């Protein structure tokens, strides 16, 4: 038997005002995208903003359907839009913000499991990690240097 320790690290900012200029701009774009989400069933709006190597910012937001849960998360909307529009561009960083019309979201909201898997595949394929910055609608902001920090022992194409 062999025992290993897995560790991860993140920077926790008091709020969006503490972010570096580029991170602040990207988070504000995620907030802008969040405001346009279509979430009439969950009442939980999520916005994502991807910064690409070419300087383009690609936005995504969650899109729900009456055939719940056949909607799509903001992160996957953004990454697939980026991949279909700029197939050879690398992702530099991703910002995510979430809010609810039912209650105040005042703690950071990271990506769901399906989004973590999708994002990890893009990070692995581009052979370069990208920072992930996430928050609720107010309060603390979390920044990790890699999506894989949130998904140790990730599953990728090397297993297929």
C-alpha positions in Angstrom: 0.0 0.0 0.0 1.1 3.5 -0.8 -0.3 6.7 0.7 -0.1 10.1 -1.1 -1.2 13.5 -0.1 -3.0 15.7 -2.4 -2.9 19.4 -1.8 -4.3 22.4 -3.6 -4.0 26.1 -3.1 -6.2 29.1 -3.8 -6.1 32.8 -3.2 -9.1 34.2 -1.4 -9.9 37.9 -2.1 -12.2 39.9 0.3 -14.2 41.0 -2.8 -13.9 41.9 -6.4 -12.2 45.2 -5.6 -9.0 43.4 -4.6 -8.6 41.6 -8.0 -5.9 42.7 -10.4 -7.2 44.9 -13.2 -7.5 42.1 -15.9 -9.2 39.7 -13.4 -11.6 42.5 -12.3 -12.5 43.2 -15.9 -13.1 39.5 -16.6 -15.2 39.1 -13.5 -17.3 42.1 -14.5 -17.9 40.4 -17.9 -19.0 37.3 -16.1 -21.4 39.4 -14.0 -22.7 41.0 -17.2 -23.2 37.5 -18.7 -24.9 36.3 -15.5 -27.5 39.1 -15.8 -28.6 37.7 -19.2 -28.9 34.0 -18.0 -32.1 32.2 -18.8 -33.0 30.4 -15.5 -36.7 30.6 -14.9 -36.9 27.3 -13.1 -33.9 27.2 -10.8 -33.8 31.0 -10.3 -30.0 30.5 -10.2 -28.1 32.7 -12.7 -24.5 31.9 -13.6 -22.3 33.9 -15.9 -18.9 32.9 -17.3 -16.2 34.9 -19.1 -13.3 33.3 -20.9 -10.2 35.3 -21.9 -8.4 33.8 -24.9 -4.8 34.1 -26.1 -5.9 36.5 -28.9 -7.5 38.9 -26.3 -11.1 38.0 -27.1 -13.5 37.6 -24.2 -16.1 34.9 -24.7 -19.2 35.0 -22.5 -21.6 32.3 -21.5 -24.5 31.9 -19.2 -26.7 29.1 -18.0 -29.7 28.3 -20.3 -32.5 26.2 -18.8 -35.4 24.3 -20.4 -38.8 23.1 -19.2 -37.5 19.6 -19.9 -35.3 20.2 -16.8 -32.4 19.3 -16.4 -31.7 19.5 -20.2 -30.3 23.0 -19.9 -26.7 24.0 -20.1 -24.2 25.5 -17.6 -22.6 28.9 -18.3 -19.0 27.5 -18.3 -19.8 24.9 -21.0 -21.7 27.5 -23.0 -18.7 29.8 -23.0 -16.0 27.1 -23.6 -17.9 25.5 -26.5 -18.6 28.9 -28.0 -14.9 29.7 -27.8 -13.9 26.4 -29.2 -16.3 26.6 -32.1 -15.4 30.2 -33.0 -11.6 30.1 -32.2 -10.7 26.4 -32.4 -6.9 26.9 -32.0 -6.9 29.6 -29.4 -5.7 28.9 -25.9 -7.7 29.8 -22.8 -5.8 32.3 -20.6 -8.3 32.4 -17.7 -12.0 31.9 -16.8 -14.2 34.0 -14.4 -17.5 32.8 -13.0 -20.2 34.6 -11.0 -23.5 33.2 -9.7 -26.6 34.8 -8.2 -30.1 33.8 -7.2 -33.5 35.6 -7.2 -34.4 33.4 -4.2 -31.6 34.2 -1.8 -28.3 36.2 -1.6 -25.3 34.3 -2.9 -22.5 35.7 -0.8 -20.0 32.8 -1.1 -17.9 31.7 -4.0 -19.6 29.3 -6.4 -17.3 27.0 -8.3 -18.1 24.9 -11.4 -20.3 21.8 -11.1 -18.8 18.4 -11.7 -19.8 18.2 -15.4 -18.2 21.6 -16.0 -15.0 20.6 -14.1 -14.7 17.6 -16.4 -15.2 19.6 -19.5 -12.9 22.4 -18.5 -10.2 20.0 -17.4 -10.2 18.4 -20.8 -9.6 21.7 -22.5 -6.8 22.5 -20.0 -5.1 19.2 -20.6 -5.5 19.4 -24.4 -4.0 22.9 -24.6 -1.0 21.6 -22.4 -1.2 24.8 -20.3 -3.2 25.5 -17.2 -5.4 28.5 -16.8 -6.5 30.4 -13.7 -10.1 30.0 -12.6 -11.7 32.9 -10.7 -15.1 32.5 -9.1 -17.6 34.2 -6.8 -21.2 34.5 -5.9 -22.9 37.8 -6.5 -20.9 39.6 -3.7 -18.3 38.8 -1.1 -15.2 36.6 -1.4 -13.6 35.7 -4.7 -11.5 32.5 -5.1 -8.7 32.2 -7.6 -6.9 29.0 -8.4 -4.0 28.6 -10.9 -5.5 25.6 -12.6 -8.9 23.9 -13.0 -7.1 20.7 -12.2 -6.6 22.1 -8.7 -10.3 21.5 -8.2 -10.3 18.1 -9.8 -7.4 15.9 -8.6 -7.3 12.4 -10.3 -9.1 13.8 -13.3 -10.3 11.5 -16.1 -8.9 12.3 -19.5 -8.4 10.7 -23.0 -5.3 8.8 -21.8 -7.7 6.3 -20.1 -9.6 5.5 -23.4 
